[in-house]
């Protein structure tokens, strides 16, 4: 019997590695001799760098950069085990988690620190990049990142604009001469499953601005500023970002990569699966167990459980999902090889109680779903695995 355990983190409670260990413990209760391969994964959001470093035996390097509110923060980038590929989580330098409670300010937040991480990695000799865009606090269209890499973004007085999406309406000229020349010789793989355009009702400001603190009036202002910024970008690059798929990722930084970098966008989960070895490990596997904190209709847009199930289905391996909570629309997942979606909550409890007991809940749930799936292999007297 071979089981692959490939969950994402349960945000606010357990890392992906801790989740996989808890699930493994439940499997071993009933099938102590089973081969269980733990492959914690991520979908391009927070935790992607740690997942890739753990999978490849890579290392992390700390860097002091400008945070989303302009103050100094300690961020990091990773180097995969092969020593040639840099992994950067945008959230490390420009993420929501770096904003104090009550201080969300999408008109002011900047991606400057993300640009500094890229520059430091190039200074250290790296030219191949994986950028994970999840968890950003910004809506500056990538302007701060570009400034950190030497791009001059000038107002009508020939001064550099200040940080934040609130400044983009002031852009009068973009000067490329000082933009870091090394970028054209690098390769950037952008981990994002966001298909939203740069501007408009489905764009960065309207869809993601509210979760970053934007009121309806601020959303309108940001969208107008982003439209102006896109017009200026088109003048120097001939790239029309306005309705370009994926350009709205992470407050528009996806568009900055598409316009100024030799880049390719790819689903984060697919990038992670390639590097963790899960796809190669599926041969001969009887069951895959995956999961994350919340599973609902949005999971089908490319989040971890969906990506894992799709990969497993290609090898005719069934998938079971464990979740902290199960929302509406999960039925769609069944057509992608998911046998069942199961909440780990076993009785009425508060969120805090669930977080406090999440390891035990995962372990118990894993035992029960594995008992059910492999019921033909369970000794009903002792509950032990029957060797064939």
C-alpha positions in Angstrom: 0.0 0.0 0.0 1.4 3.4 -1.0 -0.2 6.7 0.0 1.1 10.2 -0.9 0.3 13.0 1.5 0.5 16.3 -0.3 -1.3 19.1 1.6 -1.0 22.9 1.7 -0.8 24.8 5.0 -3.8 25.4 7.2 -3.3 29.1 7.4 -3.2 30.5 10.9 -2.5 27.1 12.5 -0.1 24.6 10.7 2.5 24.7 8.0 2.1 22.3 5.1 4.8 20.1 6.7 3.0 20.0 10.0 -0.2 19.1 8.2 1.4 16.2 6.4 2.9 14.9 9.6 -0.4 14.9 11.3 -2.1 13.1 8.4 0.7 10.6 8.4 0.2 9.9 12.1 -3.5 9.0 11.4 -2.6 6.7 8.5 0.0 4.8 10.6 -2.6 4.2 13.3 -4.5 1.9 11.1 -1.8 0.9 8.5 1.5 1.0 10.3 3.3 -0.8 7.5 2.0 1.4 4.7 4.4 3.3 2.6 3.5 7.0 3.2 5.3 9.6 1.1 5.0 13.1 2.6 5.2 15.8 0.0 3.9 19.1 1.4 3.1 21.6 -1.3 1.9 25.2 -1.9 0.1 27.0 -4.8 2.3 30.1 -5.3 1.2 31.9 -2.1 2.9 32.1 1.3 4.9 29.0 2.0 5.9 28.4 -1.6 9.6 29.2 -0.9 9.9 27.0 2.1 8.2 24.2 0.3 10.5 24.4 -2.6 13.6 24.7 -0.5 12.6 21.7 1.7 11.9 19.6 -1.4 15.3 20.4 -3.1 17.6 20.9 -0.1 18.0 24.6 -0.8 19.0 27.5 1.4 17.5 30.8 2.5 19.3 34.1 2.6 18.0 37.1 4.7 18.0 40.6 3.3 16.9 43.9 4.8 14.6 45.7 2.4 12.0 48.4 2.2 8.7 47.0 3.4 5.2 47.7 2.0 4.8 50.9 4.1 8.3 52.2 3.4 9.9 51.0 6.7 12.7 48.5 6.8 11.8 44.9 7.1 13.8 41.6 7.2 12.9 39.6 4.1 14.6 36.6 2.4 15.1 34.8 -0.8 15.8 31.2 -1.4 18.2 29.2 -3.6 17.1 25.8 -4.8 19.3 22.8 -4.1 20.8 22.9 -7.6 22.3 26.2 -6.6 21.1 28.1 -9.7 17.5 29.1 -9.2 16.3 31.9 -6.9 12.9 31.7 -5.3 11.2 34.9 -4.1 8.0 35.2 -2.2 6.6 38.6 -2.8 4.9 38.5 0.6 8.3 38.3 2.3 9.0 41.9 1.3 5.7 43.4 0.2 3.0 41.2 2.0 -0.1 41.8 3.9 1.4 40.1 6.9 3.9 42.9 7.2 1.1 45.5 7.7 0.1 46.3 11.4 -3.5 45.8 12.2 -5.5 48.8 11.2 -2.8 50.2 8.9 -3.8 48.8 5.5 -3.1 51.6 2.9 -3.2 50.5 -0.7 -2.7 54.1 -1.9 0.8 54.0 -0.2 2.0 50.4 -0.1 5.0 49.7 -2.4 6.6 46.7 -4.1 10.1 48.4 -3.8 11.3 45.6 -1.4 10.5 42.9 -3.9 12.7 44.7 -6.5 15.5 44.9 -3.9 15.3 41.1 -3.4 15.6 40.6 -7.2 18.6 43.0 -7.3 20.4 41.3 -4.4 19.9 37.9 -6.0 21.4 39.1 -9.3 24.3 40.7 -7.3 24.8 37.2 -5.9 25.1 35.8 -9.4 21.6 34.3 -9.9 19.8 34.6 -13.2 16.9 32.1 -13.0 14.0 33.2 -10.8 10.7 31.8 -9.5 8.5 34.6 -8.2 5.5 33.6 -5.9 3.0 36.5 -6.0 0.5 35.5 -3.3 -0.3 37.5 -0.2 0.7 41.0 -1.5 -0.3 44.2 0.3 0.2 46.4 -2.8 -1.7 48.0 -5.7 1.1 50.0 -7.3 1.3 48.1 -10.6 4.8 47.0 -9.8 6.1 50.6 -10.0 8.1 50.3 -6.7 9.8 47.1 -7.8 10.8 48.7 -11.1 12.2 51.8 -9.3 14.3 49.5 -7.1 15.8 48.0 -10.3 16.7 51.4 -11.7 13.6 52.4 -13.8 13.0 56.2 -13.6 9.3 56.9 -13.2 9.0 60.6 -13.4 6.3 63.3 -12.8 5.9 66.4 -14.8 8.7 68.1 -12.8 11.1 65.3 -13.7 11.1 63.9 -10.1 10.6 60.3 -9.2 7.1 59.6 -8.1 6.7 58.5 -4.4 5.6 55.0 -3.3 2.2 53.6 -3.8 -0.7 53.3 -6.2 -1.9 56.7 -5.2 1.1 58.2 -7.1 0.5 56.5 -10.5 -1.6 59.3 -11.9 1.4 61.6 -11.6 3.5 59.6 -14.1 4.6 61.8 -16.9 7.6 59.9 -18.3 9.3 56.6 -18.0 13.1 56.5 -18.6 14.6 53.0 -19.4 18.3 54.0 -19.5 19.0 53.1 -15.9 16.9 50.0 -15.7 19.1 47.1 -14.7 20.7 45.7 -17.8 21.1 42.2 -16.3 17.4 41.6 -16.3 17.3 40.9 -20.1 19.6 38.0 -19.6 17.6 36.5 -16.7 14.6 34.1 -16.7 11.6 34.8 -14.6 8.9 32.1 -13.9 5.9 33.8 -12.3 3.9 31.6 -10.0 0.3 32.8 -10.1 -3.1 31.4 -10.9 -4.6 34.8 -11.2 -6.1 35.5 -14.6 -7.4 39.0 -13.9 -6.5 41.9 -16.2 -4.7 45.1 -15.2 -7.7 47.4 -15.0 -11.5 47.4 -15.2 -14.2 45.7 -13.2 -12.3 42.4 -13.1 -8.9 44.1 -12.7 -6.4 44.3 -9.8 -8.0 47.3 -8.0 -11.6 46.2 -8.1 -11.1 42.5 -7.3 -8.2 42.6 -4.8 -8.1 46.2 -3.6 -10.8 45.7 -0.9 -8.9 43.0 0.9 -6.0 45.4 1.0 -8.0 48.1 2.7 -9.5 50.0 -0.3 -12.9 51.6 0.1 -15.1 51.9 -3.0 -13.8 55.4 -3.6 -10.2 54.3 -3.3 -10.9 51.4 -5.6 -12.1 53.8 -8.2 -9.1 56.0 -7.8 -6.7 53.1 -7.9 -8.2 51.8 -11.1 -8.0 55.2 -12.8 -4.4 55.5 -11.7 -3.5 52.1 -12.9 -5.1 52.9 -16.3 -2.9 56.0 -16.6 0.1 53.9 -15.6 -0.7 51.3 -18.2 -1.0 54.0 -20.8 2.5 55.2 -19.9 3.9 51.7 -19.9 2.5 51.1 -23.4 4.3 54.2 -24.7 7.7 52.7 -23.9 7.1 48.9 -24.3 4.3 48.7 -26.9 2.6 46.2 -24.5 -1.1 46.8 -23.8 -1.5 45.7 -20.2 -5.0 47.0 -19.7 -6.9 43.8 -20.5 -4.0 41.4 -20.5 -4.7 38.1 -18.7 -2.7 37.8 -15.5 -1.5 41.4 -15.5 -3.7 42.2 -12.5 -1.9 39.6 -10.3 -0.6 41.0 -6.9 -1.9 44.5 -7.4 -0.6 44.7 -11.0 2.9 43.5 -10.4 2.0 40.6 -12.8 1.7 43.3 -15.5 5.1 44.8 -14.7 6.7 41.4 -15.2 4.9 40.9 -18.5 6.0 44.4 -19.7 9.6 44.7 -18.5 10.9 41.2 -17.8 11.6 38.1 -19.9 8.9 36.2 -18.0 6.4 33.4 -18.2 3.4 33.0 -15.9 2.4 29.5 -14.7 0.1 28.1 -12.0 1.9 28.1 -8.7 0.8 24.6 -7.9 2.2 23.2 -11.2 5.6 24.8 -10.5 5.7 23.3 -7.0 4.5 19.9 -8.1 7.4 19.8 -10.7 10.0 20.5 -8.1 8.7 18.3 -5.3 8.8 15.2 -7.4 5.1 14.4 -6.7 4.3 13.7 -10.4 7.1 11.1 -10.7 6.1 9.6 -7.4 2.5 8.9 -8.4 3.3 5.7 -10.3 2.2 2.7 -8.1 0.4 5.0 -5.6 -3.0 3.8 -4.3 -4.3 7.0 -2.8 -3.4 10.7 -2.5 -4.5 12.8 0.5 -4.3 16.6 0.2 -6.0 19.5 1.9 -6.0 23.1 3.1 -7.8 25.2 5.7 -10.8 26.2 3.5 -12.1 24.2 0.5 -14.9 25.6 -1.6 -15.7 26.6 -5.2 -12.6 28.8 -5.3 -10.5 25.7 -4.8 -11.2 24.7 -8.4 -9.5 27.8 -9.7 -6.1 26.3 -9.2 -5.5 26.0 -5.5 -3.4 23.2 -4.0 -6.0 20.5 -3.6 -7.2 21.0 -7.2 -3.7 20.9 -8.7 -2.8 17.8 -6.7 -6.0 16.0 -7.7 -5.5 16.9 -11.4 -2.0 15.5 -11.4 -3.2 12.3 -9.6 -6.0 11.8 -12.0 -3.6 11.7 -14.9 -2.1 8.6 -13.3 -5.6 7.2 -12.4 -4.9 7.7 -8.7 -7.9 8.8 -6.5 -7.6 11.8 -4.2 -9.2 12.6 -0.8 -9.3 16.2 0.5 -9.2 17.1 4.2 -10.2 20.6 5.1 -10.7 22.8 8.1 -14.0 24.0 6.6 -15.9 22.9 3.5 -17.9 25.6 1.6 -20.3 25.6 -1.2 -19.5 24.3 -4.7 -17.1 21.5 -3.8 -19.0 19.1 -6.0 -17.1 20.4 -9.0 -14.0 18.8 -7.6 -15.3 15.3 -8.1 -14.9 15.6 -11.9 -11.2 16.1 -11.3 -10.5 12.8 -9.5 -11.5 13.8 -6.0 -13.3 10.9 -4.2 -14.5 13.0 -1.3 -14.0 16.3 0.5 -14.0 15.9 4.3 -14.1 18.5 7.1 -11.9 17.6 10.0 -14.3 19.2 12.5 -16.0 16.4 14.4 -18.3 18.4 16.7 -19.5 22.0 17.3 -16.5 24.2 18.3 -15.2 27.7 17.9 -12.5 28.7 15.5 -10.0 29.0 18.3 -10.9 25.5 19.5 -10.4 24.2 16.0 -7.0 25.9 15.7 -5.9 24.6 19.1 -6.8 21.0 18.3 -6.0 21.0 14.6 -3.2 18.4 14.8 -5.5 15.9 16.6 -8.4 16.6 14.3 -6.3 16.0 11.3 -4.9 12.8 12.6 -8.3 11.4 13.6 -9.8 12.4 10.3 -7.0 10.9 8.3 -7.5 7.6 10.2 -11.2 7.6 9.4 -11.0 8.4 5.7 -8.2 5.8 5.2 -10.3 3.2 7.1 -13.2 3.9 4.8 -11.2 3.9 1.6 -9.3 0.7 2.4 -12.1 -1.0 4.3 -11.4 -4.3 2.5 -7.9 -4.3 4.1 -9.0 -3.7 7.7 -9.1 -6.4 10.3 -12.4 -5.7 12.0 -11.3 -7.4 15.2 -8.1 -5.6 15.7 -8.3 -2.8 13.2 -4.9 -3.7 11.7 -3.6 -3.9 8.2 -3.9 -7.4 6.7 -0.8 -8.4 4.8 -1.6 -10.1 1.5 
